[in-house]
Amino acid sequence: MNTIAHITSPWVDRKRQPPYPQRPLPRKPKVKPGRDKALTLAAGFRCRGGIILCADSEITRSGILKVPGNKILTAKHGGVSLAVTGAGDWSTVQMTFQKIADKFDQLGDPDLTLPAIQQIIEQTILGVYDTFVSVDRENPAFTIIAATRTTDEELNLLFSHQSPTVVRCDGFDCTGAGEILASYLADIFYEPDSSINRGVFLAAYVLRLAKTYVSGVGGRSDILLMTPDGEMRFQRRDFVKDLEGTFERFDAILNPILFSLPDIHLPEDQFDEKLADFNTKIRGLRQQLKEGHKLDFLSELDDLLDSPFS
C-alpha cells in the first residue's frame, strides 16, 4: 500500500463528499397588504401649565406608499379628556384608542380618578394584545403615550411601552424611530418647569431634526397642548412650520460663531466681528417671526402661563 496515498486519501475522500448543508438565511418579514407601519416620532412631556403631545404625520402603507395621517387622537367625555399618540402598527394604536374611548362612553359620566383611568387603559391594551398576538405574531408590539385630565382636574402623562403596563410619567417620554435623537435633545433642553411656550418650541425643534435625520419620520409636525381645564388645542400648523424654518436658519447662523468660541488663537477683533454679525442676524430672524405672526399666537400661550399645573 502506498503510504502517502493512504495518508492523503481521507482528504481526497472528503472532497468527494456532498457539500455541507448551509444554514438558510432568515426570511425577511413580509409586510401584509394594507398594514400601516408608523415609523414615527411621538413624544409627550409635562410643562408648567399643561401637557404637550407631539408627533410627525407620515404613515407608510404596505412598506411602500407614504401618506399623511393624524397620529394624535383625542376624545372628551364629561370631565375626562384623553389624548393619545404612539408608535408601532398604527392601525392597532387607533383601535386601542377607540376601545378606550368607547369604555369611557359606556361608563356614563362617572368621577374617574387616575387609578381608574389607568385600569381602563391597561385592560384595553391587554385585550388588544391577546387578540393581536394570536392573529399576527410577527409584530405584536406597540407603544402608547397618553395625556389625561380626570374629573378632579388633575393632568397626567401615561405611557405603555410594548406591554399592557401603564406607568405615570413626570417628565419627558418618547417612542418610535426617532426615540434616541429625541431623548438626547430632551436631555439637553427639557426642564419639567418649562413654560408651555418653551414646550411648544421644544416640540417643533425635536420634530424638525427627527424629520431631517431619521428614516421614516416625516410629513407635518403636529403639536397638541392639554390644559388644566381639559381643553385640547392643536397648535397652528402655519406657526409650527415657521418655527421649524426659524430653527433651521438659526443653525446656519450659529455655525460661524460656534467654533470661533473655543478658537483662542483667533484675534479678539475678528471674534467680535463674528459675534456682532451673529447678533445682527439673530435679531433679524426674531423680527421676521414677530412680523409674520404679530405675536397673536405667543400672546395666547402667555395667557396660560399663570394656570396651575397639578
LINQUIRA-V718378 format. One record per run of one state. SS is the DSSP state (a for helix, b for strand, c for the rest). FROM is the first residue (numbers start at 1). LEN is the number of residues. Records with the same first field share a line. If there is no record, write none. Layout:
SS = FROM-LEN / FROM-LEN
This chain:
c = 1-2 / 17-19 / 39-2 / 49-1 / 57-1 / 62-3 / 69-4 / 78-2 / 107-7 / 136-6 / 150-5 / 162-5 / 170-2 / 177-2 / 190-5 / 214-7 / 227-5 / 235-2 / 262-6 / 294-2 / 303-8
a = 3-14 / 90-17 / 114-22 / 179-11 / 196-18 / 237-25 / 268-26 / 296-7
b = 36-3 / 41-8 / 50-7 / 58-4 / 65-4 / 73-5 / 80-10 / 142-8 / 155-7 / 167-3 / 172-5 / 195-1 / 221-6 / 232-3
